[in-house]
């Protein structure tokens, strides 16, 4: 079906989604990353867009939304606004899959810099949010049927990465 990928970057998930047969719309805030990905992987629709601005799509047009480590750069209210937009563009029964930084993800910045809001740190001019299980459940409390919420630990860039991975269906 039609899949929206939020924060496609250089396309790790995009490639997988295309191979799996998805009709992918890949969105990112970096025009450079989108240009490189479009040159390397023709086929998907590429959209330059900066979250948390409202998504530039009509209601209920996607069967799935994937957000692999792209929801953690925002204050809580902006994250909630993004989730509301995801809900809006997903068809009823559509699938949302996301991965977010987990609290305690020390090797990727948890506790570094200044904590400007609960779980949100500013370090070297960048913001990064680290989610608790309760945060993830709160994001999916209204309008979603939670299918899975799992802690995941893996090696990334030679370091130990901790995250939460969630799957939810848009309630009818």
Buried (B, 14 or more C-beta within 10 A) or exposed (E): EBBBBBBBBBBEBBBBBBEEEBBBBBBBBBEEBBEBBBEEBEEBEBBBBEBBEEBEBEEBBBBBBBBBBBBBBBBBEBBBBBBBBBBBBBBEEBBBBBBBBBBEBEEBBBEEBEBEEEBBBBEEEEBBBBBBBEBBBBBBEEBBEBEEBEEEEEEEEEEEBBBBBBBBBBEE
